[in-house]
């Protein structure tokens, strides 16, 4: 590759990108993302926290012409225009593409930990995580429901205090937050409290302003029950929990409205009336965003003292060895993390 004048991102802190499950599509997505954006003049560089030999082997196997360079994080921005910078993870990969191995869980955890450490140390601007397979993690003894909860623990450990980690799914069309996340549906009504919704709405409003540049963001809350409870005939959560929480948020100066039936709030004509929807449970939030923006949706963790984004899909073991994975969501996650870092004046 010809070396031209240094792009502006030579002087930016890199994003720290975790390896994800090495048997999934994360490495392929990383290689393709680098091919797509490494020579863009305004791209924020990223550094891959992974095994360089495995990364190079995947590139060769999938016939992706990506130079791999083992670096220190301080060298990443300088290397990024000409090679994929990899901070070496001292974990051999046991699984094969499409065939995960629980022995790789420790390396994946180590990669996430190192990403957070680099951001806390001030040498990386944000964390971007490749997909993990929770089932594989659980069989290896992982005790957290998912990435979000694990990142909260790491943030508490590094920064002190007790963060409230909140999942936001961002898409060009709209953003949505599940008030309850990785819990059985049967437990949702008992977990939905006035306090939970007020705390969630407060964090979302604050971070939409801080990280997304949305002044006085408008939040729309869904109902839990069909037809917003039909005046209490289909359930009283709207009357006894959600509406009082909205009143508290409004009293605090937050533009909160609802509760709205979940089957209408995501309609195209209504989206301009809010900056984010707060839904009551996981699938109520994720089904609409994945239906309209599966390839571009980004998982963002709000409430942390650091920035974290992730593609909004899984490890896709079934296609991991075929070279057909679409990097669009990871590219969106990288670009969004870069924008958030710039708004927060980290880059």
Secondary structure, DSSP 8 states (H G I E B T S, - for coil): ----S--GGGGS-EEEEE---TTTTHHHHHHHHHHHHTT-TT---EEEEE-HHHHHHHHHHTT----EEE--GGGHHHHHTTSEEEEE-S----SBTTB--GGGHHHHHHHHHHHHHHHHTTSEEEEEE----HHHHHHTT--SSSHHHHHHHHHHHHH-S----EEEEE-SS-EEEESS-SS-GGGHHHH--HHHHHHHHHHHHHHHHHHH--TT-EEEEE-SSGGGGGGGTT-SHIIIIIHHHHHHHHHTT-EEEEEE-TTTTT-GGGGGG-SEEEESSHHHHHHHHHHHHTTT-EEEEESSSS-EEEESS---GGGTTTT----HHHHHHHHHHHHHHHHTT--
